[in-house]
């Protein structure tokens, strides 16, 4: 098995005609070409969990629901995350918030980076997501990629692709550099803490 860190690229939307697949695949291709981590797509469609209905926060008791357990296990096995962040009513999607409410210990002390898309590049949703992740004791990166409405419409209506927007491609590298720095540092910290606990 590879000893590289594992990074999940998490899609935040589930609707049939979503745009999300395009930025997710674009970032996956760029990231995989770097060879510095094992990158994979994590699609919320594959984790159709109920609206939160557990007796208490997963911080206090694990949630005994088949889909939720699979979701928590996936988040647990990853060392870092890239959220493909849509903006719904100036915030993150309900699907992503619900999914995040179903984990607590699994993403703790792990970093997260962001590819936002929407009117202002999904910036309002990304800012709110950063705050939510801090409560989950995660480390959100400063660097992010913001895909604004002009390139989105260019792709949705005028047959353009990410390759037509050089400035977007140029912003992926710095984001991944920062994410991987935090991924390595926090993984070493978690491993140290686990060793100290076992001693
Ligand atoms: C319920 C809903 C609310 C939206 N609110 C916003 C918004 O606040 N800001 C924005 O930039 N775009 C907003 N949009 C437009 C989305 O940016 C656009 O539909 C985008 O494609 C959504 O991501 P998805 O295709 O992956 O679902 C909204 C779309 C939906 C469906």
py3Dmol code that shows the C-alpha trace and the ligand (Angstrom):
import py3Dmol

protein = """\
ATOM      1  CA  UNK A   1       0.000   0.000   0.000  1.00  0.00           C
ATOM      2  CA  UNK A   2       1.215   3.529  -0.797  1.00  0.00           C
ATOM      3  CA  UNK A   3       2.744   5.490   2.076  1.00  0.00           C
ATOM      4  CA  UNK A   4       1.693   8.771   0.490  1.00  0.00           C
ATOM      5  CA  UNK A   5      -0.876  10.897   2.294  1.00  0.00           C
ATOM      6  CA  UNK A   6      -4.445  10.418   1.154  1.00  0.00           C
ATOM      7  CA  UNK A   7      -6.459  13.433   0.064  1.00  0.00           C
ATOM      8  CA  UNK A   8     -10.210  13.348  -0.570  1.00  0.00           C
ATOM      9  CA  UNK A   9     -11.770  15.730  -3.082  1.00  0.00           C
ATOM     10  CA  UNK A  10     -15.263  16.142  -1.648  1.00  0.00           C
ATOM     11  CA  UNK A  11     -18.174  17.215  -3.858  1.00  0.00           C
ATOM     12  CA  UNK A  12     -20.661  19.316  -1.917  1.00  0.00           C
ATOM     13  CA  UNK A  13     -23.673  18.983  -4.208  1.00  0.00           C
ATOM     14  CA  UNK A  14     -25.801  16.046  -5.314  1.00  0.00           C
ATOM     15  CA  UNK A  15     -28.345  17.391  -7.808  1.00  0.00           C
ATOM     16  CA  UNK A  16     -28.543  15.658 -11.173  1.00  0.00           C
ATOM     17  CA  UNK A  17     -27.345  18.539 -13.369  1.00  0.00           C
ATOM     18  CA  UNK A  18     -24.669  19.790 -10.985  1.00  0.00           C
ATOM     19  CA  UNK A  19     -21.578  21.657 -12.144  1.00  0.00           C
ATOM     20  CA  UNK A  20     -19.488  20.144  -9.331  1.00  0.00           C
ATOM     21  CA  UNK A  21     -18.099  17.236 -11.359  1.00  0.00           C
ATOM     22  CA  UNK A  22     -16.163  19.567 -13.628  1.00  0.00           C
ATOM     23  CA  UNK A  23     -14.066  21.404 -11.033  1.00  0.00           C
ATOM     24  CA  UNK A  24     -13.630  18.122  -9.123  1.00  0.00           C
ATOM     25  CA  UNK A  25     -12.225  16.265 -12.140  1.00  0.00           C
ATOM     26  CA  UNK A  26     -10.106  19.280 -13.133  1.00  0.00           C
ATOM     27  CA  UNK A  27      -8.461  19.502  -9.719  1.00  0.00           C
ATOM     28  CA  UNK A  28      -8.075  15.722  -9.506  1.00  0.00           C
ATOM     29  CA  UNK A  29      -6.165  15.655 -12.814  1.00  0.00           C
ATOM     30  CA  UNK A  30      -3.826  18.484 -11.786  1.00  0.00           C
ATOM     31  CA  UNK A  31      -3.283  17.003  -8.325  1.00  0.00           C
ATOM     32  CA  UNK A  32      -2.587  13.464  -9.530  1.00  0.00           C
ATOM     33  CA  UNK A  33       0.037  14.759 -11.965  1.00  0.00           C
ATOM     34  CA  UNK A  34       2.038  16.063  -8.980  1.00  0.00           C
ATOM     35  CA  UNK A  35       2.480  12.573  -7.512  1.00  0.00           C
ATOM     36  CA  UNK A  36       2.818  13.911  -3.948  1.00  0.00           C
ATOM     37  CA  UNK A  37      -0.293  12.257  -2.513  1.00  0.00           C
ATOM     38  CA  UNK A  38      -3.020   9.763  -3.357  1.00  0.00           C
ATOM     39  CA  UNK A  39      -6.023  11.811  -4.441  1.00  0.00           C
ATOM     40  CA  UNK A  40      -9.571  10.482  -4.762  1.00  0.00           C
ATOM     41  CA  UNK A  41     -13.041  11.834  -5.403  1.00  0.00           C
ATOM     42  CA  UNK A  42     -15.490  11.562  -2.502  1.00  0.00           C
ATOM     43  CA  UNK A  43     -19.046  12.068  -3.763  1.00  0.00           C
ATOM     44  CA  UNK A  44     -21.837  12.836  -1.302  1.00  0.00           C
ATOM     45  CA  UNK A  45     -24.190  11.032  -3.694  1.00  0.00           C
ATOM     46  CA  UNK A  46     -22.501   7.819  -2.553  1.00  0.00           C
ATOM     47  CA  UNK A  47     -23.405   8.613   1.066  1.00  0.00           C
ATOM     48  CA  UNK A  48     -27.161   9.287   1.119  1.00  0.00           C
ATOM     49  CA  UNK A  49     -27.401   9.774   4.871  1.00  0.00           C
ATOM     50  CA  UNK A  50     -30.562  10.927   6.627  1.00  0.00           C
ATOM     51  CA  UNK A  51     -31.006  14.462   7.861  1.00  0.00           C
ATOM     52  CA  UNK A  52     -29.337  14.482  11.244  1.00  0.00           C
ATOM     53  CA  UNK A  53     -31.509  12.494  13.645  1.00  0.00           C
ATOM     54  CA  UNK A  54     -29.058  10.915  16.103  1.00  0.00           C
ATOM     55  CA  UNK A  55     -29.616  11.217  19.840  1.00  0.00           C
ATOM     56  CA  UNK A  56     -26.456  13.253  20.305  1.00  0.00           C
ATOM     57  CA  UNK A  57     -23.446  14.718  18.539  1.00  0.00           C
ATOM     58  CA  UNK A  58     -20.973  12.189  17.117  1.00  0.00           C
ATOM     59  CA  UNK A  59     -18.467  13.921  19.384  1.00  0.00           C
ATOM     60  CA  UNK A  60     -20.120  12.040  22.246  1.00  0.00           C
ATOM     61  CA  UNK A  61     -21.376   8.812  20.678  1.00  0.00           C
ATOM     62  CA  UNK A  62     -20.784   7.152  17.291  1.00  0.00           C
ATOM     63  CA  UNK A  63     -23.801   7.162  15.009  1.00  0.00           C
ATOM     64  CA  UNK A  64     -25.124   3.674  14.318  1.00  0.00           C
ATOM     65  CA  UNK A  65     -26.394   4.113  10.780  1.00  0.00           C
ATOM     66  CA  UNK A  66     -24.954   2.090   7.894  1.00  0.00           C
ATOM     67  CA  UNK A  67     -24.418   5.012   5.466  1.00  0.00           C
ATOM     68  CA  UNK A  68     -23.167   7.332   8.181  1.00  0.00           C
ATOM     69  CA  UNK A  69     -20.673   4.718   9.382  1.00  0.00           C
ATOM     70  CA  UNK A  70     -19.328   4.360   5.823  1.00  0.00           C
ATOM     71  CA  UNK A  71     -19.038   8.150   5.521  1.00  0.00           C
ATOM     72  CA  UNK A  72     -17.241   8.467   8.864  1.00  0.00           C
ATOM     73  CA  UNK A  73     -14.880   5.622   7.901  1.00  0.00           C
ATOM     74  CA  UNK A  74     -14.028   7.348   4.618  1.00  0.00           C
ATOM     75  CA  UNK A  75     -13.347  10.677   6.347  1.00  0.00           C
ATOM     76  CA  UNK A  76     -11.249   8.842   8.939  1.00  0.00           C
ATOM     77  CA  UNK A  77      -8.994   7.115   6.414  1.00  0.00           C
ATOM     78  CA  UNK A  78      -8.142  10.378   4.634  1.00  0.00           C
ATOM     79  CA  UNK A  79      -5.323  12.695   5.762  1.00  0.00           C
ATOM     80  CA  UNK A  80      -6.643  15.883   4.140  1.00  0.00           C
ATOM     81  CA  UNK A  81      -9.495  17.215   2.073  1.00  0.00           C
ATOM     82  CA  UNK A  82     -10.318  19.534  -0.808  1.00  0.00           C
ATOM     83  CA  UNK A  83     -13.900  20.750  -0.665  1.00  0.00           C
ATOM     84  CA  UNK A  84     -15.452  21.475  -4.058  1.00  0.00           C
ATOM     85  CA  UNK A  85     -17.655  24.150  -2.568  1.00  0.00           C
ATOM     86  CA  UNK A  86     -20.850  25.343  -4.222  1.00  0.00           C
ATOM     87  CA  UNK A  87     -22.613  28.408  -2.819  1.00  0.00           C
ATOM     88  CA  UNK A  88     -26.312  27.992  -2.051  1.00  0.00           C
ATOM     89  CA  UNK A  89     -27.889  31.167  -0.612  1.00  0.00           C
ATOM     90  CA  UNK A  90     -24.518  32.578   0.399  1.00  0.00           C
ATOM     91  CA  UNK A  91     -23.535  29.505   2.372  1.00  0.00           C
ATOM     92  CA  UNK A  92     -22.491  25.904   1.909  1.00  0.00           C
ATOM     93  CA  UNK A  93     -25.034  23.373   0.683  1.00  0.00           C
ATOM     94  CA  UNK A  94     -27.369  21.681   3.118  1.00  0.00           C
ATOM     95  CA  UNK A  95     -26.029  18.326   1.930  1.00  0.00           C
ATOM     96  CA  UNK A  96     -22.474  19.210   2.956  1.00  0.00           C
ATOM     97  CA  UNK A  97     -23.485  20.703   6.315  1.00  0.00           C
ATOM     98  CA  UNK A  98     -25.536  17.613   7.102  1.00  0.00           C
ATOM     99  CA  UNK A  99     -22.604  15.372   6.163  1.00  0.00           C
ATOM    100  CA  UNK A 100     -20.216  17.388   8.347  1.00  0.00           C
ATOM    101  CA  UNK A 101     -22.618  17.211  11.282  1.00  0.00           C
ATOM    102  CA  UNK A 102     -22.309  13.401  11.079  1.00  0.00           C
ATOM    103  CA  UNK A 103     -18.561  13.348  11.873  1.00  0.00           C
ATOM    104  CA  UNK A 104     -16.470  14.725  14.687  1.00  0.00           C
ATOM    105  CA  UNK A 105     -13.350  12.745  15.625  1.00  0.00           C
ATOM    106  CA  UNK A 106     -12.616  11.535  12.088  1.00  0.00           C
ATOM    107  CA  UNK A 107     -11.434  14.831  10.481  1.00  0.00           C
ATOM    108  CA  UNK A 108      -9.846  16.196  13.671  1.00  0.00           C
ATOM    109  CA  UNK A 109      -6.407  17.804  13.250  1.00  0.00           C
ATOM    110  CA  UNK A 110      -6.510  17.377   9.485  1.00  0.00           C
ATOM    111  CA  UNK A 111      -6.278  20.151   6.881  1.00  0.00           C
ATOM    112  CA  UNK A 112      -8.782  21.242   4.250  1.00  0.00           C
ATOM    113  CA  UNK A 113      -8.459  23.340   1.099  1.00  0.00           C
ATOM    114  CA  UNK A 114     -11.193  24.743  -1.106  1.00  0.00           C
ATOM    115  CA  UNK A 115     -12.313  25.108  -4.697  1.00  0.00           C
ATOM    116  CA  UNK A 116     -15.285  27.474  -4.551  1.00  0.00           C
ATOM    117  CA  UNK A 117     -17.574  28.302  -7.457  1.00  0.00           C
ATOM    118  CA  UNK A 118     -20.405  30.773  -7.946  1.00  0.00           C
ATOM    119  CA  UNK A 119     -21.072  34.503  -8.261  1.00  0.00           C
ATOM    120  CA  UNK A 120     -18.027  35.568  -6.270  1.00  0.00           C
ATOM    121  CA  UNK A 121     -16.171  32.335  -6.747  1.00  0.00           C
ATOM    122  CA  UNK A 122     -18.072  30.700  -3.909  1.00  0.00           C
ATOM    123  CA  UNK A 123     -16.127  32.925  -1.497  1.00  0.00           C
ATOM    124  CA  UNK A 124     -19.019  33.450   0.922  1.00  0.00           C
ATOM    125  CA  UNK A 125     -19.609  29.724   1.204  1.00  0.00           C
ATOM    126  CA  UNK A 126     -15.879  29.005   1.574  1.00  0.00           C
ATOM    127  CA  UNK A 127     -15.586  31.547   4.395  1.00  0.00           C
ATOM    128  CA  UNK A 128     -18.481  29.933   6.253  1.00  0.00           C
ATOM    129  CA  UNK A 129     -17.030  26.494   5.637  1.00  0.00           C
ATOM    130  CA  UNK A 130     -13.707  27.573   7.161  1.00  0.00           C
ATOM    131  CA  UNK A 131     -15.535  28.530  10.385  1.00  0.00           C
ATOM    132  CA  UNK A 132     -17.420  25.237  10.518  1.00  0.00           C
ATOM    133  CA  UNK A 133     -14.205  23.272  10.020  1.00  0.00           C
ATOM    134  CA  UNK A 134     -12.488  25.129  12.857  1.00  0.00           C
ATOM    135  CA  UNK A 135     -15.248  23.909  15.175  1.00  0.00           C
ATOM    136  CA  UNK A 136     -14.422  20.390  13.937  1.00  0.00           C
ATOM    137  CA  UNK A 137     -10.821  21.078  15.040  1.00  0.00           C
ATOM    138  CA  UNK A 138      -9.561  21.043  11.482  1.00  0.00           C
ATOM    139  CA  UNK A 139      -7.021  23.322   9.782  1.00  0.00           C
ATOM    140  CA  UNK A 140      -8.517  25.253   6.828  1.00  0.00           C
ATOM    141  CA  UNK A 141      -5.969  26.633   4.385  1.00  0.00           C
ATOM    142  CA  UNK A 142      -5.732  30.288   3.461  1.00  0.00           C
ATOM    143  CA  UNK A 143      -5.153  29.453  -0.200  1.00  0.00           C
ATOM    144  CA  UNK A 144      -8.153  28.512  -2.285  1.00  0.00           C
ATOM    145  CA  UNK A 145      -9.334  28.443  -5.886  1.00  0.00           C
ATOM    146  CA  UNK A 146     -12.343  30.617  -6.741  1.00  0.00           C
ATOM    147  CA  UNK A 147     -14.217  29.927  -9.968  1.00  0.00           C
ATOM    148  CA  UNK A 148     -16.412  32.945 -10.706  1.00  0.00           C
ATOM    149  CA  UNK A 149     -19.608  33.182 -12.718  1.00  0.00           C
ATOM    150  CA  UNK A 150     -17.888  34.294 -15.923  1.00  0.00           C
ATOM    151  CA  UNK A 151     -15.819  31.106 -16.328  1.00  0.00           C
ATOM    152  CA  UNK A 152     -18.738  29.009 -15.039  1.00  0.00           C
ATOM    153  CA  UNK A 153     -21.074  30.388 -17.699  1.00  0.00           C
ATOM    154  CA  UNK A 154     -18.313  30.122 -20.276  1.00  0.00           C
ATOM    155  CA  UNK A 155     -18.138  26.417 -19.528  1.00  0.00           C
ATOM    156  CA  UNK A 156     -21.872  25.815 -19.114  1.00  0.00           C
ATOM    157  CA  UNK A 157     -23.042  27.815 -22.144  1.00  0.00           C
ATOM    158  CA  UNK A 158     -20.137  28.521 -24.474  1.00  0.00           C
ATOM    159  CA  UNK A 159     -18.266  25.237 -24.686  1.00  0.00           C
ATOM    160  CA  UNK A 160     -15.258  26.474 -22.768  1.00  0.00           C
ATOM    161  CA  UNK A 161     -13.204  24.427 -20.341  1.00  0.00           C
ATOM    162  CA  UNK A 162     -10.862  25.050 -17.429  1.00  0.00           C
ATOM    163  CA  UNK A 163      -7.973  25.095 -19.876  1.00  0.00           C
ATOM    164  CA  UNK A 164      -9.377  28.360 -21.274  1.00  0.00           C
ATOM    165  CA  UNK A 165      -8.817  30.083 -17.927  1.00  0.00           C
ATOM    166  CA  UNK A 166      -5.091  30.100 -17.192  1.00  0.00           C
ATOM    167  CA  UNK A 167      -5.466  32.173 -14.039  1.00  0.00           C
ATOM    168  CA  UNK A 168      -7.590  29.439 -12.476  1.00  0.00           C
ATOM    169  CA  UNK A 169      -5.004  26.786 -13.254  1.00  0.00           C
ATOM    170  CA  UNK A 170      -2.310  29.016 -11.756  1.00  0.00           C
ATOM    171  CA  UNK A 171      -4.152  29.139  -8.426  1.00  0.00           C
ATOM    172  CA  UNK A 172      -4.322  25.360  -7.953  1.00  0.00           C
ATOM    173  CA  UNK A 173      -0.590  24.787  -7.341  1.00  0.00           C
ATOM    174  CA  UNK A 174      -0.242  27.180  -4.376  1.00  0.00           C
ATOM    175  CA  UNK A 175      -3.391  25.736  -2.814  1.00  0.00           C
ATOM    176  CA  UNK A 176      -2.082  22.183  -3.114  1.00  0.00           C
ATOM    177  CA  UNK A 177       1.361  23.246  -1.833  1.00  0.00           C
ATOM    178  CA  UNK A 178      -0.212  24.670   1.300  1.00  0.00           C
ATOM    179  CA  UNK A 179      -2.560  21.719   1.757  1.00  0.00           C
ATOM    180  CA  UNK A 180       0.272  19.201   1.454  1.00  0.00           C
ATOM    181  CA  UNK A 181       2.470  21.140   3.899  1.00  0.00           C
ATOM    182  CA  UNK A 182      -0.265  21.006   6.528  1.00  0.00           C
ATOM    183  CA  UNK A 183      -1.074  17.411   5.646  1.00  0.00           C
ATOM    184  CA  UNK A 184       2.513  16.279   6.333  1.00  0.00           C
ATOM    185  CA  UNK A 185       2.909  18.377   9.498  1.00  0.00           C
ATOM    186  CA  UNK A 186      -0.413  17.369  11.019  1.00  0.00           C
ATOM    187  CA  UNK A 187       0.053  13.695  10.123  1.00  0.00           C
ATOM    188  CA  UNK A 188       3.417  13.728  11.921  1.00  0.00           C
ATOM    189  CA  UNK A 189       1.737  15.399  14.898  1.00  0.00           C
ATOM    190  CA  UNK A 190      -1.073  12.842  14.990  1.00  0.00           C
ATOM    191  CA  UNK A 191       1.419   9.963  14.702  1.00  0.00           C
ATOM    192  CA  UNK A 192       3.513  11.422  17.558  1.00  0.00           C
ATOM    193  CA  UNK A 193       0.450  11.788  19.742  1.00  0.00           C
ATOM    194  CA  UNK A 194      -0.595   8.187  18.995  1.00  0.00           C
ATOM    195  CA  UNK A 195       2.898   6.926  19.891  1.00  0.00           C
ATOM    196  CA  UNK A 196       2.930   8.905  23.135  1.00  0.00           C
ATOM    197  CA  UNK A 197      -0.479   7.492  24.061  1.00  0.00           C
ATOM    198  CA  UNK A 198       0.644   3.917  23.338  1.00  0.00           C
ATOM    199  CA  UNK A 199       3.852   4.254  25.423  1.00  0.00           C
TER     200      UNK A 199
END
"""
ligand_1 = """\
31
LIG
C -30.582 26.619 -3.977
C -29.545 27.404 -4.740
C -29.052 28.569 -4.197
C -28.045 29.285 -4.858
N -27.516 30.388 -4.270
C -26.409 30.950 -4.810
C -25.698 31.953 -4.101
O -26.046 32.354 -3.014
N -24.584 32.448 -4.671
C -24.107 32.023 -5.884
O -23.072 32.478 -6.333
N -24.794 31.083 -6.586
C -25.905 30.534 -6.075
N -26.586 29.559 -6.747
C -26.146 29.219 -8.120
C -25.048 28.191 -8.052
O -23.789 28.857 -7.954
C -25.024 27.306 -9.311
O -26.323 26.767 -9.527
C -24.053 26.164 -9.180
O -24.018 25.469 -10.399
C -24.448 25.242 -8.026
O -23.574 24.152 -7.888
P -23.979 22.699 -8.441
O -24.257 22.870 -9.928
O -22.791 21.811 -8.194
O -25.223 22.272 -7.713
C -27.587 28.839 -6.121
C -28.110 27.666 -6.660
C -29.065 26.944 -5.982
C -29.570 25.647 -6.558
"""
view = py3Dmol.view(width=600, height=400)
view.addModel(protein, "pdb")
view.setStyle({"model": 0}, {"cartoon": {"style": "trace"}})
view.addModel(ligand_1, "xyz")
view.setStyle({"model": 1}, {"stick": {}})
view.zoomTo()
view.show()
